Amino acid sequence: MSKRKKLIIIISIIIILAILFLLLINRSSSYNYISNNIFIEEDTSIGRNLYIVSKPHRINTKSKNYRKVIDEKISDVLKQEIDFENMIIIYNPYDDDKNSIRLYFITNYNVKVNYKLTHSSKSSDYFTNIGKKYTTQHKYEISDIVLGEKNRLEVELRDKENKLIGTNAVELDFSNVK
């Protein structure tokens, strides 16, 4: 076989591999592929009303389609009855901060929300305000979760006179999550 034919075969193989690679990357970013391969599932081993995202590793979590699908899947989870006593917590849904959770709930009155997070490496004696305004629709990101440990999340509601309306505490066992 001539050098020219060998070169053509090698170049052809490289081109075919490049095309296959691009198709694989494109597939991992396509809306339908992402939608069919991502699930938001409750994981009671970590905590009450805590959900995690199940997905293949090859999905491109930085794509617009990934964010769109996650938003849709979260909307589906939030269709159930949720209130302050039954807050929905989703661990790192956008795959952008391994130490974060998203907190969702609805209240009957406009309130502001504060939280306190404690774990063995940090014990907080004060509440941090996460609600910028008084509202009944609550969606927050909390980024101080410590993986490899048990975390305790305490959430409190305050009215416009700063009167305590209610508290809710949730144990989050991230001791097996790295």
C-alpha positions as CSV (number, residue, x, y, z in Angstrom):
1,M,0.0,0.0,0.0
2,S,1.3,3.4,-1.0
3,K,2.1,6.1,1.5
4,R,-0.6,8.3,-0.1
5,K,-3.3,5.6,0.5
6,K,-2.1,5.1,4.1
7,L,-2.3,8.9,4.7
8,I,-5.8,9.1,3.2
9,I,-6.9,6.2,5.4
10,I,-5.4,7.8,8.5
11,I,-7.0,11.2,7.7
12,S,-10.3,9.5,7.0
13,I,-10.2,7.7,10.4
14,I,-9.4,11.0,12.2
15,I,-12.2,12.8,10.5
16,I,-14.7,10.0,11.3
17,L,-13.6,10.0,15.0
18,A,-13.9,13.8,15.1
19,I,-17.4,13.6,13.7
20,L,-18.4,10.9,16.2
21,F,-16.9,13.0,19.0
22,L,-18.9,16.1,18.0
23,L,-22.1,14.1,17.7
24,L,-21.6,12.7,21.2
25,I,-21.0,16.2,22.6
26,N,-24.0,17.6,20.8
27,R,-26.1,14.7,22.0
28,S,-25.2,15.3,25.6
29,S,-26.4,18.9,25.2
30,S,-29.6,18.2,23.3
31,Y,-32.8,19.0,25.0
32,N,-34.5,15.6,24.4
33,Y,-31.5,13.6,25.5
34,I,-31.2,15.7,28.7
35,S,-34.9,15.6,29.4
36,N,-35.1,11.8,29.0
37,N,-32.0,11.1,31.2
38,I,-32.4,13.5,34.1
39,F,-34.6,12.8,37.1
40,I,-35.1,14.7,40.4
41,E,-35.7,12.0,43.1
42,E,-36.4,12.2,46.8
43,D,-33.5,10.9,48.9
44,T,-34.8,10.3,52.4
45,S,-31.4,8.9,53.4
46,I,-30.1,12.5,53.4
47,G,-33.2,14.3,54.8
48,R,-36.9,14.8,54.9
49,N,-38.2,16.3,51.6
50,L,-34.7,16.3,50.2
51,Y,-34.3,15.7,46.4
52,I,-31.3,15.0,44.3
53,V,-30.7,15.1,40.6
54,S,-29.9,11.7,39.0
55,K,-28.1,12.0,35.6
56,P,-25.4,10.3,33.5
57,H,-22.0,11.9,33.9
58,R,-21.7,12.7,30.2
59,I,-24.5,15.3,30.3
60,N,-23.3,18.8,29.7
61,T,-24.5,20.6,32.8
62,K,-23.3,24.0,31.5
63,S,-25.6,24.0,28.5
64,K,-28.8,26.2,28.3
65,N,-30.8,23.0,27.7
66,Y,-29.6,21.5,31.0
67,R,-30.8,24.6,32.9
68,K,-34.1,24.6,31.1
69,V,-34.7,20.9,31.8
70,I,-33.8,21.3,35.5
71,D,-36.2,24.3,35.8
72,E,-39.0,22.1,34.3
73,K,-38.2,19.1,36.5
74,I,-38.2,21.4,39.6
75,S,-41.5,22.8,38.6
76,D,-42.9,19.2,38.4
77,V,-41.6,18.5,42.0
78,L,-43.1,21.8,43.2
79,K,-46.6,20.8,42.0
80,Q,-47.1,18.8,45.2
81,E,-48.5,20.4,48.4
82,I,-45.6,22.4,49.8
83,D,-45.7,24.7,52.8
84,F,-43.3,25.8,55.5
85,E,-43.7,22.5,57.4
86,N,-43.1,20.5,54.2
87,M,-40.3,22.5,52.5
88,I,-38.8,21.1,49.4
89,I,-35.0,20.9,49.5
90,I,-33.0,20.1,46.3
91,Y,-29.3,19.4,46.5
92,N,-27.2,21.3,43.9
93,P,-29.7,21.0,41.1
94,Y,-27.7,23.1,38.6
95,D,-24.5,21.3,39.3
96,D,-22.7,24.6,40.0
97,D,-22.0,24.4,43.8
98,K,-21.5,21.1,45.6
99,N,-22.1,22.8,48.9
100,S,-25.5,24.2,48.0
101,I,-29.1,23.4,48.4
102,R,-32.2,25.1,47.0
103,L,-35.1,25.6,49.4
104,Y,-38.7,26.0,48.3
105,F,-41.9,26.6,50.2
106,I,-45.1,28.7,50.3
107,T,-46.5,30.7,53.2
108,N,-50.0,32.1,53.8
109,Y,-48.6,35.5,54.8
110,N,-45.9,37.8,53.5
111,V,-42.8,37.0,55.6
112,K,-39.1,37.3,55.5
113,V,-36.9,34.2,56.0
114,N,-33.8,33.7,58.1
115,Y,-31.8,30.5,58.5
116,K,-29.1,29.0,60.7
117,L,-26.9,26.1,59.6
118,T,-25.0,24.1,62.1
119,H,-22.6,21.2,61.7
120,S,-19.7,19.7,63.7
121,S,-17.1,22.0,62.1
122,K,-19.1,25.2,62.5
123,S,-21.7,26.0,65.1
124,S,-23.7,29.1,64.3
125,D,-25.5,31.0,67.1
126,Y,-27.2,33.5,64.8
127,F,-29.7,33.5,62.0
128,T,-28.8,34.9,58.6
129,N,-31.4,36.7,56.5
130,I,-32.0,35.2,53.1
131,G,-35.3,36.8,52.2
132,K,-34.7,40.2,50.7
133,K,-38.4,41.0,50.7
134,Y,-41.7,40.0,52.3
135,T,-43.4,37.3,50.2
136,T,-45.5,34.2,50.2
137,Q,-43.4,32.4,47.5
138,H,-40.0,31.3,48.8
139,K,-37.1,30.1,46.7
140,Y,-33.6,30.4,48.2
141,E,-30.1,29.0,47.7
142,I,-28.1,28.1,50.7
143,S,-24.4,27.6,50.0
144,D,-22.9,26.7,53.4
145,I,-23.6,22.9,53.4
146,V,-20.7,20.9,54.6
147,L,-20.3,17.6,52.7
148,G,-19.1,14.6,54.7
149,E,-21.0,15.8,57.8
150,K,-24.5,16.0,59.3
151,N,-25.9,19.5,58.9
152,R,-28.9,21.0,60.8
153,L,-30.9,23.7,58.9
154,E,-33.1,25.9,61.0
155,V,-35.4,28.2,59.2
156,E,-37.5,31.0,60.8
157,L,-40.2,33.3,59.5
158,R,-40.6,36.9,60.5
159,D,-43.4,39.3,59.9
160,K,-43.1,43.1,59.0
161,E,-42.8,43.9,62.8
162,N,-39.9,41.3,63.0
163,K,-42.2,39.1,65.1
164,L,-41.3,35.4,64.9
165,I,-44.1,33.6,63.1
166,G,-42.7,30.1,62.9
167,T,-39.6,27.9,62.9
168,N,-38.7,24.6,61.2
169,A,-35.6,22.5,61.6
170,V,-34.4,19.8,59.2
171,E,-31.6,17.4,59.7
172,L,-29.5,16.9,56.5
173,D,-27.1,13.9,56.6
174,F,-24.5,14.6,54.0
175,S,-22.0,12.4,55.8
176,N,-21.9,10.0,52.8
177,V,-21.8,12.7,50.2
178,K,-18.4,13.9,49.0
